[in-house]
Amino acid sequence: MSKAIELLDELRWRGLIHQCTDEAGLRKLLGEGRQTIYIGFDPTATSLHVGGLMQLMMLRRFQRAGHRPIALVGGATGMIGDPSGKSEERNLLSADDLQRNVEGVAAQMRKFLDFDGPNGAILLNNHDWMKSFSYLDFLRDVGKSFPIGQMLGKESVRSRLESEAGLSYTEFSYMLLQAYDFVHLARQHGCRIQAGGSDQWGNITAGIDLGRRMLGESLFGLTAPLLTTSDGRKMGKTESGAIWLDPERTSPYAFYQYWFRVEDADVMRCIAYLTEIDREEYDALAAQTIAESGQRAAQKRLAAWMTQLVHGDDGLASANRASEILFGGEIDRLSDRELNEIFADVPSRELQRSALDGEGLAIIEAVRSAGLAGSSSDARRAIGEGGIYINNRRVADPQQRLKPTDLASDTVMVLRKGKRNYALLRFLAG
């Protein structure tokens, strides 16, 4: 079996082919040897989020099958914003903000694709070729080959025209710019395949038609499903916001926990879409999820695989340490942010930092202040029974006094009563 057939068959069993303009033709093209495929990424922030990871993994799969990926950052199209799947127009970014976003996204892409070797990935910015166009030149050279009736027939355009928000001429032009990207990449890099999320179908087919008109070439398009839950909600978001690939925005621990908490109904689809776990292991995890519902074996595998991919061995180790803390592992000099994420739902109380000065804060007073005991005698009894912990270390002496060296981070101390009853004390400067 050729790599071309293996690749498309793998995409099929993983559920990653939502639409394809000509699957038989694409299969034949891939069988002819190394091909070039591109996916565009809108630089709407300095980091990609989980939705962008779906597309990076698609490029990665093609590269591992021997093809060359182009990761295209939309420095030009990002100035307009894609109307596809949007109910209203985006706020336009400033040139400086856009450049920062382009640089941040480009740096992240280098972690997932191999930029060396005969099929080394290419990282491009469409602003590099769009900036040389005058408005008149673009209309004359590109616009004349783009039928307006075809554009109006696209679902992404029609739905916005029929909406209350309408569609500005700026957004209306987005499809034409993205279509020309495909033509430019076909001409300059021999790129004949564009992939993307299912919401990009209209833009992709517009580029294929423009390529036929301007170049006389047959181009191919492929879309993957959007990453959604079983009830149709977009994945990659929590109450506190998007799940980012940047560890400064979403820590390795929070990233790990997001995948660990995925529902049984969704976990196998996430494994198929986002990981490189093979079919044999996938089937075993699927069977285990059915037979041992609630044991979360598939979630543990997904969380570990994803965290290691995005944050490396150190990030996975950090996430595992943080997870162990919830089950009694000793807390050793974490950051305030890490502790706040681990104990996001734990009650806390603020005290003056000066309480730790001099002789320090009496452990019995600390336990009472944290709300783990109703009185001094209750606190003393709990300590005597071995049920009080500071930073998950058992307190043996009811006369112990707490000093700055007992802090788990710059300002936070973690107290625990019994196995799972946690509380935080935050020591702030007066």
C-alpha positions in Angstrom: 0.0 0.0 0.0 1.5 3.4 -1.0 1.9 6.2 1.5 -0.7 8.2 -0.4 -3.3 5.5 0.2 -2.2 5.0 3.7 -2.5 8.7 4.5 -6.0 9.2 3.1 -7.2 5.9 4.7 -5.8 7.1 8.0 -7.5 10.5 7.6 -10.7 8.6 6.9 -10.6 6.4 10.0 -9.7 9.3 12.1 -12.8 11.2 10.8 -10.6 14.0 9.5 -12.1 14.2 6.0 -15.2 16.3 6.2 -15.2 17.5 2.5 -12.9 16.8 -0.4 -13.2 18.4 -3.8 -12.1 15.3 -5.7 -10.9 12.5 -3.4 -10.1 10.1 -6.3 -8.1 12.8 -8.0 -6.3 13.7 -4.8 -5.4 10.1 -4.1 -3.9 9.8 -7.7 -2.0 13.1 -7.2 -0.5 11.9 -3.8 0.5 8.7 -5.5 2.6 10.5 -8.0 5.2 11.6 -5.4 5.8 14.4 -3.0 3.2 17.1 -3.1 2.9 20.5 -1.3 -0.1 21.3 0.9 -0.9 24.6 2.7 -3.1 25.7 5.5 -3.7 29.4 6.4 -3.7 30.7 10.0 -5.3 34.0 10.9 -3.0 35.9 13.4 -5.8 37.1 15.7 -3.6 36.7 18.8 0.0 36.2 19.7 -0.7 32.5 20.3 -2.7 29.7 18.6 -5.4 28.0 20.5 -6.6 24.4 20.4 -8.6 25.0 17.2 -5.4 25.9 15.4 -3.8 22.8 16.6 -6.2 20.7 14.5 -4.8 22.3 11.4 -1.2 22.1 12.5 -1.7 18.4 13.1 -3.1 18.0 9.5 0.1 19.6 8.1 2.2 17.3 10.4 0.4 14.2 9.1 1.0 15.1 5.5 4.7 15.9 6.2 5.1 12.5 8.0 3.7 10.9 4.9 6.5 12.5 2.8 4.8 15.7 1.6 5.8 19.3 2.1 3.7 21.5 4.3 3.3 25.3 4.0 2.1 27.1 7.1 0.8 30.4 5.9 0.4 33.2 8.4 -2.2 35.7 7.2 -0.4 39.0 7.7 -2.5 40.5 4.9 -5.8 38.7 5.3 -5.5 39.2 9.0 -5.9 42.9 8.4 -9.5 42.2 7.2 -10.7 39.2 9.1 -12.4 36.1 7.8 -16.3 36.5 7.8 -16.7 32.7 7.7 -18.7 31.5 10.7 -18.9 35.0 12.2 -22.2 36.8 12.9 -20.6 40.2 12.9 -17.5 42.0 11.6 -14.3 41.7 13.7 -12.5 44.7 15.1 -9.5 45.5 12.8 -6.1 45.1 14.4 -3.4 47.8 14.3 -0.3 47.1 12.2 1.9 46.7 15.3 -0.5 44.3 17.0 -0.8 42.3 13.8 3.0 42.0 13.5 3.3 40.8 17.1 0.7 38.2 16.4 2.3 37.0 13.2 5.7 36.6 15.0 4.1 34.8 18.0 2.1 32.3 15.8 5.1 31.7 13.5 7.3 30.8 16.4 4.8 28.3 17.7 4.5 26.6 14.3 8.2 25.7 14.4 7.5 23.4 17.4 5.1 21.1 15.4 6.6 20.9 11.9 10.1 19.9 10.7 11.7 22.8 8.7 14.7 20.8 7.5 15.2 18.0 5.0 13.8 17.4 1.5 10.2 17.9 2.6 11.0 20.6 5.2 8.0 22.8 6.0 7.9 26.4 4.7 6.6 29.2 6.8 5.2 32.1 4.8 3.3 35.4 5.4 0.9 36.5 2.7 1.6 40.1 3.4 5.0 39.6 1.6 3.3 39.3 -1.8 0.1 41.3 -1.1 1.9 44.4 -0.1 3.3 45.0 -3.6 -0.2 45.1 -5.2 -1.9 48.4 -5.9 -5.7 48.4 -5.7 -6.0 48.8 -9.4 -3.5 46.1 -10.2 -5.3 43.7 -8.0 -8.6 44.4 -9.6 -7.2 44.1 -13.1 -5.0 41.0 -12.6 -7.1 39.0 -10.1 -10.5 40.5 -9.7 -11.4 40.0 -13.4 -11.1 36.3 -13.0 -13.4 36.1 -10.0 -17.1 35.8 -10.9 -19.2 37.8 -8.4 -22.2 35.3 -8.8 -20.0 32.5 -7.6 -18.9 34.5 -4.6 -22.5 35.4 -3.7 -23.4 31.7 -3.8 -20.9 30.8 -1.0 -22.7 30.0 2.3 -20.2 32.1 4.3 -21.1 35.2 2.2 -24.8 34.5 1.8 -25.5 33.9 5.5 -23.8 37.2 6.4 -25.7 39.1 3.7 -28.9 37.8 5.1 -28.0 38.6 8.7 -28.8 41.7 10.6 -25.1 42.7 10.8 -24.7 42.5 7.0 -21.3 42.3 5.3 -18.9 45.1 4.6 -17.0 45.4 1.4 -13.8 44.9 3.4 -15.0 41.5 4.6 -16.5 40.7 1.2 -12.9 41.0 -0.3 -11.5 38.4 2.1 -12.5 35.5 0.0 -10.7 37.0 -3.1 -7.5 37.6 -1.1 -7.4 34.1 0.3 -8.2 32.6 -3.2 -5.3 34.5 -4.6 -3.0 33.0 -1.9 -3.7 29.6 -3.4 -2.9 30.8 -6.9 0.3 32.4 -5.7 1.5 29.3 -3.8 0.6 27.1 -6.8 2.6 29.4 -9.1 5.6 29.9 -6.8 5.8 26.7 -4.8 3.9 24.1 -6.9 1.3 23.9 -4.1 -1.8 22.0 -5.4 -3.6 21.2 -2.1 -5.2 23.4 0.4 -6.7 22.1 3.7 -8.6 23.8 6.5 -11.5 23.5 8.9 -15.0 22.9 7.5 -15.9 26.6 7.8 -13.2 27.3 5.2 -14.9 25.3 2.4 -16.2 28.3 0.5 -12.8 30.0 0.6 -10.9 26.9 -0.5 -13.2 26.2 -3.4 -13.0 29.8 -4.5 -9.2 29.4 -4.6 -9.5 26.2 -6.7 -11.8 28.0 -9.2 -9.4 31.0 -9.4 -6.5 28.7 -10.0 -8.3 27.0 -12.9 -9.1 30.4 -14.4 -5.7 32.1 -13.9 -3.4 29.1 -14.2 -5.4 26.5 -16.0 -4.4 24.0 -13.2 -6.4 21.5 -11.3 -6.1 22.3 -7.5 -7.5 20.2 -4.7 -9.3 21.1 -1.4 -9.7 19.1 1.8 -11.5 20.1 5.0 -11.6 18.6 8.5 -14.5 18.8 10.9 -14.4 21.5 13.5 -13.4 20.4 17.0 -16.8 20.2 18.8 -18.3 18.3 21.7 -21.0 15.6 21.1 -23.7 18.2 21.7 -22.2 20.6 19.1 -20.4 23.1 21.3 -16.9 24.3 20.2 -14.1 22.7 22.2 -11.0 24.5 23.4 -12.8 27.0 25.7 -13.4 27.1 29.4 -15.2 29.6 31.6 -12.0 31.5 31.9 -11.4 31.6 28.2 -9.7 29.8 25.3 -7.1 27.0 25.8 -4.0 28.5 24.3 -0.7 26.8 23.2 1.3 29.5 24.9 2.2 28.4 28.5 2.0 32.0 29.6 -1.6 32.1 28.7 -2.6 28.5 29.6 -0.2 26.7 31.9 0.8 23.1 31.2 -1.2 22.1 34.3 -4.4 23.8 33.1 -3.8 22.4 29.6 -3.4 18.9 30.9 -6.5 19.2 33.1 -8.6 20.4 30.2 -8.0 17.2 28.3 -8.2 15.0 31.4 -11.7 16.4 32.0 -13.1 15.7 28.5 -16.3 13.6 28.7 -16.3 10.0 27.7 -18.6 10.9 24.8 -15.9 13.1 23.3 -12.5 11.7 24.3 -12.1 9.1 21.5 -12.9 11.7 18.9 -10.3 14.0 20.4 -7.7 11.2 20.3 -8.5 10.5 16.7 -8.4 14.2 15.6 -5.5 15.5 17.6 -3.0 12.7 18.4 -0.8 10.3 16.5 -1.9 7.3 18.6 -2.2 4.4 16.2 -5.4 2.4 15.4 -4.5 -0.6 17.6 -4.1 1.6 20.7 -7.1 3.7 19.8 -9.3 0.6 19.6 -8.0 -0.7 22.9 -8.7 2.7 24.6 -12.2 2.8 23.0 -13.0 -0.6 24.4 -11.6 0.3 27.8 -13.7 3.5 27.9 -16.8 1.4 27.3 -16.0 -1.4 29.7 -14.6 0.9 32.5 -16.6 4.0 32.1 -15.5 6.6 34.6 -11.9 5.3 35.0 -10.7 7.9 32.5 -7.9 5.8 31.0 -8.4 7.4 27.6 -8.5 10.9 29.1 -5.2 10.2 30.9 -3.6 9.1 27.7 -5.0 12.1 25.7 -3.9 14.6 28.4 -0.4 13.2 28.6 0.0 13.0 24.8 -1.2 16.5 24.1 0.7 18.1 27.0 4.0 16.4 25.9 3.4 17.5 22.3 2.7 21.1 23.1 4.8 21.7 26.2 7.5 19.0 26.0 8.8 16.6 28.6 9.3 19.4 31.2 5.7 20.7 30.7 4.3 17.2 31.1 6.4 16.7 34.3 5.2 20.0 35.7 1.6 19.1 34.9 2.0 15.7 36.6 3.6 17.3 39.7 0.7 19.7 39.9 -1.8 16.9 39.6 -0.1 14.9 42.3 -0.4 17.8 44.7 -4.2 17.4 44.7 -3.6 13.8 45.9 -1.3 14.7 48.7 2.1 15.2 46.9 4.4 17.7 48.7 4.3 21.2 47.5 7.7 22.6 46.7 8.1 26.2 45.6 5.5 26.7 42.9 4.4 30.1 41.6 1.4 31.9 42.9 -0.2 31.4 39.5 0.3 27.7 39.5 -1.1 27.3 43.0 -4.1 29.5 42.1 -4.8 27.2 39.1 -4.4 24.0 41.1 -6.6 25.2 43.9 -9.0 27.4 41.9 -12.1 26.1 43.8 -10.5 26.1 47.2 -11.5 28.8 49.8 -8.9 31.3 50.8 -8.3 34.1 53.3 -5.9 37.0 53.2 -3.6 37.8 56.1 -0.9 40.5 56.6 2.6 39.3 55.6 3.8 40.7 58.9 2.0 37.8 60.7 4.9 35.6 59.6 7.6 37.9 61.0 9.3 37.5 64.4 8.2 34.4 66.2 5.8 33.7 63.3 2.1 32.7 63.1 1.0 29.9 65.5 -0.2 26.9 63.6 -3.4 26.7 65.6 -4.2 30.3 64.7 -3.4 29.5 61.0 -5.8 26.5 61.0 -8.6 28.6 62.5 -8.0 31.5 60.1 -8.2 29.1 57.2 -11.6 27.9 58.4 -10.4 24.3 59.0 -11.3 24.4 62.7 -14.0 26.2 64.6 -11.9 26.8 67.7 -8.4 26.4 69.1 -9.3 23.2 70.8 -10.6 21.8 67.5 -7.4 22.8 65.8 -5.3 21.2 68.6 -7.3 18.0 68.5 -6.9 17.7 64.7 -3.2 18.2 64.9 -2.9 15.6 67.7 -4.8 13.1 65.4 -2.3 13.8 62.6 -5.0 15.4 60.4 -3.4 18.8 59.7 -1.0 19.5 56.8 1.0 22.5 55.7 1.8 22.3 52.0 0.9 18.6 52.2 3.4 17.9 55.0 1.9 16.6 58.2 2.1 18.9 61.2 3.3 17.0 64.3 3.8 19.9 66.8 0.8 21.9 68.0 3.2 24.6 69.1 4.7 25.0 65.6 4.9 28.6 64.3 4.9 29.4 60.7 7.6 31.6 59.0 8.1 32.9 55.5 10.0 29.7 54.7 6.7 27.8 55.1 5.2 29.6 52.1 4.5 27.3 49.1 5.0 30.2 46.7 5.7 33.9 47.0 2.5 34.7 48.9 0.5 31.5 49.4 0.4 28.7 52.0 -1.6 25.6 51.5 -3.4 24.0 54.5 -5.2 20.7 54.5 -7.4 18.8 57.0 -7.8 15.1 56.4 -7.5 13.8 52.8 -9.2 16.4 50.7 -10.2 19.5 52.8 -8.0 22.2 51.5 -7.7 25.9 52.3 -5.3 28.7 51.3 -3.8 31.5 53.3 -2.6 34.5 51.2 0.0 36.7 53.0 0.0 40.1 51.5 2.1 43.2 52.3 0.3 45.8 54.3 
